[in-house]
Amino acid sequence: MFLTKLALFVLPLFHAGVIGEQQPDWQIHSNWCANVDNGSSHRVYLNTCGSSDQYDSVLACQRDAGLNNGDGGAAVRAVENAGRDAVNAYMENNKPRQCVSSYPQSH
C-alpha cells in the first residue's frame, strides 16, 4: 500500500520534471540548422550566417528545410514566434565558429 501511494506521488512529479525540462521547438530547430543537419539546409544556414544574424540564418535554413521536408512551415513559425532576440541570444553560444556574432562589438 505504501509503495502504491509513493508511486502515485512520485510519478507525477517525475513526469512534470521531464516535461518541464524539454527544449522549446524553436531551440531544437535552431540547433538542428547549426549543428545537426549536414544537407542543403545546413549549407543554406552556413551561407547566411557569415553575414547575417542567427535569426535570419535559422529562418533561411528552416525555409529550405520546409521545401525539402514539407513540415507545413511549423519550424519557421516556431522560430518566428520565438523572435529575433531570443534566437540570437540562444544561438550566440551554439553557432559554428565561422558564423558572425549577432552582437557585433562597437569600436
C-alpha positions as CSV (number, residue, x, y, z in Angstrom):
1,M,0.0,0.0,0.0
2,F,2.8,2.4,0.9
3,L,4.6,1.8,-2.4
4,T,1.4,2.5,-4.3
5,K,0.9,5.8,-2.6
6,L,4.5,6.6,-3.1
7,A,4.3,5.8,-6.8
8,L,1.1,8.0,-7.1
9,F,3.0,10.9,-5.6
10,V,6.4,10.5,-7.2
11,L,5.4,9.6,-10.8
12,P,3.5,12.8,-11.5
13,L,6.5,14.8,-10.1
14,F,8.9,12.8,-12.3
15,H,6.7,13.3,-15.3
16,A,6.3,17.0,-14.7
17,G,10.1,17.4,-14.3
18,V,10.8,15.6,-17.5
19,I,8.2,17.6,-19.4
20,G,9.3,20.9,-17.8
21,E,12.9,20.5,-19.0
22,Q,12.1,19.8,-22.7
23,Q,13.6,22.4,-25.0
24,P,11.2,24.6,-26.9
25,D,10.7,23.6,-30.6
26,W,12.4,26.8,-31.8
27,Q,15.6,25.8,-30.0
28,I,15.6,22.3,-31.4
29,H,15.0,23.7,-34.9
30,S,17.7,26.4,-34.5
31,N,20.3,23.9,-33.2
32,W,19.4,21.4,-36.0
33,C,20.3,24.1,-38.6
34,A,23.6,24.9,-37.0
35,N,24.9,21.6,-35.6
36,V,22.9,18.6,-36.7
37,D,21.9,18.8,-40.3
38,N,24.5,18.1,-42.9
39,G,22.4,18.6,-46.1
40,S,21.2,21.5,-48.1
41,S,19.5,23.3,-45.3
42,H,22.8,23.4,-43.3
43,R,24.6,24.8,-46.3
44,V,21.9,27.5,-46.6
45,Y,22.4,28.3,-42.9
46,L,26.2,28.4,-43.3
47,N,26.0,30.6,-46.4
48,T,23.7,33.0,-44.5
49,C,25.4,33.1,-41.0
50,G,28.6,34.6,-42.3
51,S,26.9,37.9,-43.0
52,S,23.6,37.8,-41.1
53,D,22.4,37.3,-37.5
54,Q,21.4,33.9,-36.2
55,Y,17.6,34.7,-36.5
56,D,17.9,35.3,-40.3
57,S,20.3,32.4,-40.7
58,V,18.0,29.9,-38.9
59,L,14.9,31.1,-40.8
60,A,16.8,30.7,-44.1
61,C,17.7,27.2,-43.1
62,Q,14.2,26.3,-42.0
63,R,12.6,27.7,-45.1
64,D,14.9,25.5,-47.2
65,A,14.1,22.5,-44.9
66,G,10.4,23.2,-45.3
67,L,10.7,23.0,-49.1
68,N,12.5,19.6,-48.7
69,N,10.7,18.1,-45.8
70,G,7.2,19.5,-46.1
71,D,6.6,20.3,-42.5
72,G,4.0,22.9,-43.5
73,G,6.1,25.7,-42.1
74,A,5.8,24.7,-38.5
75,A,9.5,25.1,-37.8
76,V,9.6,28.6,-39.5
77,R,6.6,29.6,-37.4
78,A,8.2,28.3,-34.2
79,V,11.3,30.4,-34.9
80,E,9.4,33.5,-35.9
81,N,7.2,33.2,-32.7
82,A,10.3,33.0,-30.5
83,G,11.6,36.2,-32.1
84,R,14.9,37.7,-33.1
85,D,16.2,38.5,-29.6
86,A,15.5,35.0,-28.2
87,V,17.0,33.2,-31.2
88,N,20.1,35.4,-31.3
89,A,20.7,35.0,-27.6
90,Y,20.3,31.2,-27.6
91,M,22.4,30.7,-30.7
92,E,25.3,33.0,-29.7
93,N,27.0,30.2,-27.9
94,N,25.6,27.4,-30.1
95,K,26.6,28.7,-33.5
96,P,29.6,27.4,-35.6
97,R,32.8,29.4,-35.4
98,Q,32.5,30.6,-38.9
99,C,29.2,32.4,-38.2
100,V,29.3,36.1,-37.3
101,S,28.1,37.2,-33.9
102,S,24.6,38.6,-33.6
103,Y,26.1,41.1,-31.3
104,P,28.9,43.0,-33.1
105,Q,31.3,44.8,-30.9
106,S,31.2,48.6,-31.2
107,H,34.6,50.2,-31.5
